[in-house]
Amino acid sequence: MKRSSWRFLAAMALFTLAALLPLASARAEEAAIPMVVNATRIDRFKVGSDETRFGPLEFVGGLSLTSQASHFGAFSSFRFSSPGADFVGVADTGFWFFGRVQRDGEGHPTGFSDFSMQSMVDENGSTARDKWTTDAEGIALRDGQAIVSFERVQRIAQFRVARDAMGAAARDIDFLVPRRELRSNRGFETVAFAPQDSRLGGALVVVTERSLDPDGNCFAAIVEGPHKGIFSVARHDGFDVTDGAFLANGDLLLLERRFTMADGVGMRLRRIRGETIAPGGLADGPVLLTADMAYQIDNMEGLDVWTRQDGATIVSIISDDNHSILQRNLYLEFRLIED
């Protein structure tokens, strides 16, 4: 074969290889990691007490979760894709997680099944392991799409939900709050869709953990719809927002956390009145539950609200163990009793 022919074939081979490289990169994401989850039931919320009623909340049951898998834990937020059963969530270590809550004949949670985690990927399809770009803190689901908030590098992004095949973000979402007002590691912890038939008409609402306005309240925003605009959420008693979900009537249920060396970790649930969520306004509402180390809590990070088959409103909460041997992965359920 002539030298010119060899050169032509070599050039074609290089061209073909170059053309295939982007495809290889796009398929570079790691496969989902199936995990066996061990669960110990929690039948009493208050340590050493048979009490089940805590203000307007009735304790249904809980789980302490462990796994031999190294990536298990660090859960920041989750949402049920089917009421009280299948769920999808994000970990602040740059992972998606999927699973299903198992229940006994009376509906109490007994364990997690069909559980897996998958690394998040960047726009090239490559596994993203940089904490500064994958510190996922909040998630909301709608129409097969997941809206996820990230802090440190402040970002809210939209993803197509495809279990075991989660790809890069489809687009970023304008969160309205000036970036200069967002504090590192204190950004958007709550992303939640208002009910479609509420005053906000299904709009996406975001709330920061502790990025404070001049009055010391948390920046928040309605990022779409006719009520689009920035507002604040009142901050009380040193508690920080860690997640939130809307109730059917348009009120926003917020999960809050506080840590002090003297008292340890504390958890609080607060009901933000829907009519106070408005551009330029200060959203606030009553405390429903406060719990300290005398209760079965840890670093409570994620919350969702769903409706049981009998019509009861159930509040589900998970904790983030920070991959620490001193902390636990907990899952707790309460029934919200409306007076």
N, C-alpha and C positions, 0 to 999 in steps of 0.2 A: 504494500500500500504506500502511496506517495506520502512524503512528509506533510504536504499541505492537507491531505485527507485526515492524517492523524491529528493535526492541529484543529481541523474543523470538528472532529468527533470529540476532542477534549474540550473545546469551547462549548459544544452543545451539552456535554455532561455537566460542566460547571454551571451553565445557564439553568439546566433542569434542577440541579441541587439547590441553587439559590432560590428558585421558584418554590421548592418544597419546604425550605426552612421556615417560612412564616406559618405553614400548615403544621409543621412539627411543633412549633412554639405554641400555637393555638391549642394543641392537644397536650400541653405539658402539665396541666393541672393534675394533682395527685388524686388517686381514687379515694372514694369514701372509705372510712375505717369503721367496720362493724364493731360494736362493743357489747360485752355482757355487763349489765348493770345489776349490782347487788343492792337490795333495798331492805332496810329495817323500819318497821312501821312505828309511827309516832301516834299514840292514841290520846295523849294528854298534852295540850298546848302549854298550860302553866305547870311547871315542874312540881310534882308532888301533890297535885290537885286534880280532882275529878270534874272541876268546873268546865263547862262547855260554852257558856254564853259570856261574851265580852262586848258589852255595849250592844250595838246593832249587829254584831257578828257572832255567828255560831260556828265553833270549830268542827269541821267535818272529819279531818284526818290529815296525816302527813307521812313523809318518808325521809329517812336519812340514806343518801345514795353514795355508793362507792363503786370503783371499777379498777381492774388491774391495768387498764390502758393508760398510757402516760399522758395523753392529751385530754383525758376526761376532766371536766370541771371548768372553772373560770366563766360560768354562765352569766351573761349580762342581761339578756332579755329574751322573751319567747312569746309566741302567739299560737293559739290553737287553730288548726286548719279544719278540724271537725270538733264540735263542742265537747270539751272534757276528755278527748281521746288523742287524736294525732296532733302533733305540734312541730313547729320549726322555730329555731332560735339562733342567736349569735353569741359567741364567746369573745371576750376582749383580748384573746390571744390570736385572733385571726382565723377562727373556725366557724362554720355553720354546724348546727346539730339538729337532728331529726329523731323522733321517737313516738311512742304511744304510751299513755297512762293505762295501766291495768287496774281493774276494780273487782271487789268481791260482790256478792249477791245484793248487798245493801248499798252499793255505790261508793264505798270507801276506797281510796287509792291503796293499791297493794304493791305496785312496782312499775318500772319502766321496761318496755319491750321494744324490739325492732329498732334499737338505738344505734345511731352512727354519727360520725363527725367527718367533715370535709374541709380542707384548707380553702380559704378565700384565694382568688387569683386576681392578677392585675389585668390591665387592658391588653397585654400580650398573651394572656392565658397562662402565665407563669405563676407559680406559687408565691404568694406574698407573705413574708415572715417578718417584715419590719414592724415592730410595735407601734411606731409613730404613724403608720399609714393603715393599720388594721385593728386599731383599738375600737372595736364595734361595741356600742353601748345601748342602742335602742332599735326595735324593729316593729313594723306595722305591716299587715297583709291586706291586699285587696285585688280581686280579679287576677289571681295567679302571679301577682307582683309583690315583691318585698321592698319596703322602704327602710333603709338602714342608716342610722346616724353613727358617725365616727368622731372621736375627740382626739386631742393632741393636734393632728392635722385635721382641722374642723371641716366636716363634709357630711352631706346627706345625699344618698345615692339610691337609685332604683335598680332592682335586679329582677330577672325572671326566675321564678321558683321552679326548679327541676331537681327533685331529690337525687342525690348522688351524681349530679351533673351541673352543679352551680357554676356559672360562668362569671365573666367580668360584669361590672355595672353597665347598664344600658345608657344611663345618663345621670348627671348630677342635678340636684334640685336646689333652687334658690331659697335659702332659709331666712332671708330678709334682714335679720339682725346683723348690724355691722360687724365684720370680722374682728375689728379692733376691740369690740366689747366682749369677745369670747375668751375665757381663760383656759390655758392649757390644762387638760385633765379635769376640767369643770364645764365642759360644753354640753351638747344636747344629749340628755339621757332618756328623754321621752319623745317618741314619735307615735301618734295615735290618730286614727280616723274617727271623726265625730259620726254619730248615727246619721244615716241618709235623710231621715225624716225629722231631724232636729233643726234648730234655728241656724246652725252652721252648715246644714245641707251636705254632710259627708266630707267636709273639708279636712285636710291634714293639719294637725296642730302639733307644734314642737315646743318643748320646755327644757331649759338648761338646768344642770345640776346646781351650779353655784357661779354663774356669770351674772354679776349683780349690777343693777342700774344705780343711779346716784342716790336712791332712797334705800338701797340695801335689799332690793327684791330681785327675783330671778327673771332674766330676760326670757321671753317666749314669743311665739308668733303663730298666727293663722296664715299658712303659706299659699292658700288658694281660695277661690270663691269670692262672693260679693263682700264678705267681711274681712278680706285679706288685710293683714297689718300686724304691727308689733304691739304686744301688751306685756304686762309683768305678772308674775305669780308671787303673792305675799310670802315672805320667808319668816318663820317664827322659831324661836327657841333653839337656834343653831342646827336645825334639821336640814338636810340636803335632799333634793329630788333624785330618785334613782329609776323610776319608771312610772307609767301611768296608762290607764285605759278608760274609755268612755262607758258610762252606764247608758241604758236604753233611753232614759229621759233627757240625755244631753249633758248631765253632770260628768265631771272628770274626776276619776278616782286616782289619787297620787300615792305612790309608795315613797316613803322618806326614810332617811338613815342619819344617825348621829353617832359619833365615836368620841369618847373622852377617856383619858387615862384613869380617871377616878371611877367612872361608871361602866366602862366597856362600851359595847355596841348597843344601840337602841334602834327600834323600828317603829314607824308610825304610818297609819293610813289616814288620809285626809280627803274629804269630798269637796271638790271645787264646784261651786254653783255655776251651772251652764250660762246663766244670764250675765255673769261677771266676766266671761271670756269674750272680750271685744277689743278692737284696736284702740290703743291709748289707755286702756283700763287697767285696773288692779284686780286680778282674779283671786278669790279667797273662798274659804268655806270651813266647816267644822271638822274637828278631829274625830275620827270614828274609833280608833284603837291606837294605844301606845303600849309597847312591850319592851322590856329590858332583859337582862341576863337571867332573870327568874323565869323566863319563858323559853320555849324551844325556838330560838332564833339564832341567826348568824349574820353574815354580811348580806342582808336581803337586797337583791338587785333587780329582779324581774317580776312583772305582774301582768296577769291577764284576767278578763272578766268574761264569763260565758253563762249561757242559760241551760239548766238541767232539764231533763225530759219532763219533770213535774212542774216546770215553770220557775223554779227557784233560781235566783241570781247567785252564781258561785264566783268567788274571788280566789285565784290561784297565785301563789308567790313562790319564787325560787331564790336561792342564795348563790353567791359567788365565793368559792373557797380560796381563790387566788393561788391555787396549787400549793397551799400551805398545810402542813400536818396539824396545825393548830385550829384549822377551820373546817367546816363541813359543807357539803352540798345538800341542802334541804329543799323539800317540796312540801308546801302547806296549802290546805284548802279551807275556806270559810264560806258559810252561807250568809249573804247579806239580807237581813230582816228589815223590810220596809214597814214603818209604822203607819 
